[in-house]
Amino acid sequence: MTQLQRNLVAFRTILVKEIRRFMRIWIQTILPPVITTALYFIIFGHLIGSRIGPVDGTAYMDYIVPGVILMAIINNSYANVVSSFYGSKFQRFVEELLIAPISNSVILLGYVGGGVARGMTVGLVVAVVASFFTDMAVHNWLVMLGVSVLTAVLFSLAGFINAVYAKSFDDISIIPTFVLTPLTYLGGIFYSISMLPDFWQTVSLANPILYMVNAFRFGMLGVSDIDVTTAVAIIGLFIAVLFTFCMYLLKKGIGLKS
Amino acid sequence: MSTNALEISGLEKTYPNGFTALKGVDLTVQEGDFFALLGPNGAGKSTTIGIITSLVNKSGGTVRVFGADIDRDPMTARGHIGLVPQEFNFNMFEPTLEVVLNQAGYYGIGAREARARAEVYLRKLGLWDKREVMARNLSGGMKRRLMIARALVHEPRLLILDEPTAGVDIELRRSMWSFLCEVNARGTTIILTTHYLEEAENLCRNIAIIDQGEIIEHTSMRALLNKLNRETMVLDLKQPLATPPEIEGYPIQLLDPHTLEVEVWREQGLNALFGALSSQGIEVVSMRNKANRLEELFLAMVAENGEEA
């Protein structure tokens, strides 16, 4: 058996293990986003949205659907990797991987694969929930699927970094609470940045989530505040930087080896 | 010509807090050996094992596992090793079978083969009936056995056991000893660290003692035990005594009216002692070593090393 074949088996093992993990605890992983997003659609989309009127020529309910789906993908891909990898450190079964003849990239890709799987699963479930409130449309399948997968990859990598540095369960909730949630809400999920004063429009451009939400919205509705090519390039750049950093952490054994 | 399962040369480890755990350790373990690595707490045993298994970054030196350098050819080196660590380190929220199957997958073993091997080792270790039970619900002894099954599923050439019987009752410990002897007889090299020195004396053919980050003894078990030139024997008496008997050359203490403690030097032998006791009308019912022979040596060597340091 070649090293490549061994790595493929190891990758599949980690991926399947990760998928089994979040499916086994579906009440904690799949159900909550369904309830939360259903509330978003009822309160913001249906009750308040009906009084807001169209945004960028689109009914408000339709306008917020892409952002809410992408928010679920972001939160869940991040949460999956950070909680699972930190859990493996906490219970020390990460040592099973560290002593095995597996390359670091396979460990990383396995966990990222698990994060993407949960992000996309929850994203799909939220889309199904959204379909009860509005007629779902897809403007460009390639952009919609491509941006959602790339976004899930990016936040899985970010979750991995958080888990590597985390020393307690508090540490895995600090970033989502104080960084991820504000950036997501200010990333144009519920509004177009054209509704903001000029100064805040410029500030908003520093928020990477804005690019993802708009590119995804373009995939679904064909409207975006940002050029889609620029948005995809920025997501790709972030992925490259975070992937390189994750590989560095694994090579040095930071947070994993003494 | 026999190969070396493990070759360690000049191994050093200084932790970021400045503590030097290993000060140039040299160690060789031959293929097929059952080898004891002993030392007091904090001597450097777990650090050495951590470096061999890639869990600890070394500060200097080289480690080869069946000729594969852990830096230059880490995948080959890791593939040869199976580790049973001191503390439970499996996912408590996975079923027993899944813990073993995942381990097989990490070593590139396909699903069908992994299942067949998992069944073999879980059956051998009496865990097959528990295969669907969540690992956290297993008893302490079962968890230890699960770690052994997990370490063997990829059929390593070198099995490292770090305190495998800690907290295990004597019956289970003895059944684990017999299982490990069987594994060793099939050709797997075993390195064992343990605080039960009786365990090391019964199982291991060669031994190294590490203390304060240095190997202070590295020899065969037989040669080491031959160094023992004084033993303390405990004699149980049929009739009670009020004072200890006086026998020239044998320091004797009366522990209680029915028990004597006698120090016996190797060259003195026991015949003369029993002869002298008989001549004073003292009848001995049974006799035992006060401490395990290896334990006496171990304590003496570590104490001596402590005085020199």
Interface residues (C-beta under 8 A of the other chain):
Chain A: M1 Q3 Q5 R6 N7 V9 A10 R12 T13 I14 K17 R20 R21 R24 S88 Q91 R92 F93 E95 E96 L97 L98 I99 A100 P101 I102 S103 G253 K257 S258
Chain B: Y15 G50 T53 S54 L55 V56 N57 P74 M75 T76 R78 G79 I81 L83 P85 E87 F88 N89 F90 N91 M92 F93 E94 E98 L101 N102 Q103 G105 Y106 Y107 G108 I109 G110 R150
